[in-house]
Amino acid sequence: MNTTTRNTLGRYARLAVAMAALPLLGCAGPQISDHVNEKARFDFRQYFDGTVMGHGVVNDRGGKVLRRFVVTMRCQWAGEKGTLNEDFVYDDGEKQQRVWEVQRQPDGRYTATAADVVGQAQGAAAGGAFNWRYTLKLPVRGSVYEVQFDDWMYRIDDKIVINKVVMSKFGIRVGDLTLSFSRP
């Protein structure tokens, strides 16, 4: 094969890869504004006040279940400030705690911090949905990685909220988390 033919085939291969990637570039994912016209309303402060139980699974990017867990949340609010104390118990016996300090902003959005969160989490509600975006310091096999969380909560009714999280690193999906919250 001569150099011209090789260069032409290389250009076609690069073009084919670029064309295959184009649909991925347009996939911006869900936006909180997608839910603005829903009749259901998700009042974050009202739902996460008192004790809330959660049951979930962590999946790798291929869908394989890596871990199962139960989380007990003790939540309390004083005006626009809330504390969400999460106690996790994983199926391998590991226990973990995270304490969120949450602040409702004047525009209705939320910010939050926790010891293992880089900077601040940013949250907003519309209709029956709530979305958090944050970077978490995630321990994995003796190392700690900064992983981005796109955390969506969907109000089913007064007692049940479904939580779906996409975890990514450098913009590449590395796993998912699915969680069902319930109130007594």
N, C-alpha and C positions, 0 to 999 in steps of 0.2 A: 504494500500500500504506500503510495507516495505521500509526501508532506502535505500537499494541497488537499487530498482526500481526507487525511487524518485531521487536519485543521477544520475542514467542513463538518466532519462527523462530530468533532469536539464541540463546535458551535451549536449543532443541532441537539446534542446531549445537554448542554447548558441551558438552551432555550426550553427543552422539554422539562427540565427540573424547575426552571423559573415558572413556567406555565402551571405545573402541578402545584406549586406553592402559592399561587395567586389566590385561590379560594380560602386558604388559611389566613391570609392577611386581612380578608374582609370579615373574619369571625371575631368580632369585638366582644362577644359574650353578652350576658344580660346586663341591663342598666336598671337602676332603681326607678327611673322614669317610666319603664315598661309597665309598672304596677299602679300608676297614679289614678287610673279610672276604676280600679277594683272597688267593689262594695265593702269587702272585708277590710278591717283596719287593724294594724298591728301597733299597739301601744307598748313600746319596749319597756318603759318604766312600770307599767301596770303588770305586764306578764312576768318580768323578772323582779318580783317583789315577794319576799317570803322564800319558802323552800321549793326548788324545782329539781326534778330528777331527769337524768339523761342516760340513754343507752345508745352506744354507737359502735361503728367499725371503722378501721383505717385500712385503705386499700392502696396497693402500689399502682403505678400508672397503667398496668395491664389489667387491673381489676381484682387481682389476688388479695384476699383478706390477710392482712399482716397482724392485726391486733383487734381485740374486742375490749370494750370498757364500759364502766358505769361511772357517771359523775353525779355527785350531789352538790347542788348549788344553794348556798344560803345568801340571799340577796336582801339588801335594805337600802332605803333612800331617805335622804334628808333634803327636801326641796329638789334642786336640780342635780345634786350629787348622789351617786350611788356606789355601793361596794358590792361586788359579786365575788363571793368566795367559793371557788371550785375545788372539790376534792375528787380526784380521779382514782379508780382502782382498775388496773388492767388485768386481762385474763392470765398473764404470767405472774401475777402477784405484785407487780410494781405499783407503787402509790406515788401520786404527784399532786401538788397543790399549785393553784394559780389564783392570785387575788387581783381582780380588776378594779381600778378606780375610774368610775365613769362620770362624765360631765355632760349634761344636756346643754347645748348651746342656744343662744337666743333665737337663732333661725330654725330651731327644731332638729338640727343635726346633733350627732354625738361624737365625743372624743373619749379615748380611754387609754390608760397606761397599765402595765403590769411588769413585774420584774424581768420577765423573759421576752418582753415585746420591745423591739427596736423603735425608738421614737414613740409616736402616738398612733393608735388605731383611729380610723375615721369611719363613722357610721351614719346611715340615713335610712329613714323609713318612708314608704309610700304604699298606699293600699294595704294589702295583707302581707307585705314583704319588708324585710330589714336586711341591709347589707353592711358588713364590716369589711374593711381592707386594712391589713397590717402585716408586718414582718415579725416572725417569731423565731427566737433562738431555739432550734430543735435539736435535742440530743439524739444521736444515732450511733450506736456501737462505739462509744467512747469519744466521739467527736461531736462538735456543735456546729450546725449549719444555720445560716439565716435563710429562712424559707418564707416566701410571700403567700399569704392566705387571702383568698377571695371567698368570703364567708356569707352565705345566704340563708336566711331564716324565713320560713313561710308559715303563717298562722293558719292552722286548720280549723280550730275553734277555740273556745276560752281555755281549754285544758291542754291542747296538743300543738306543738310547733315542730316542724321538720326542718333540720339544719343540713345543708349540703355545702361542703367546702372543697375548693380546688386549691391544691398546694403546688407552687411552682418555684423554680430556681432558674435565674437568668431567662425568664419568660418561657421556660419549658416545663410542662406539667410533669410533676414527679409523683403525685398521688392524690387521693381523695379521702374525704372523711364524710360519713353519713351518720346523723344523730337524730334521735327522736326525743324531744323534751316533753315532760308531762308535769302537770300541777295536780295537787290533791283536789 
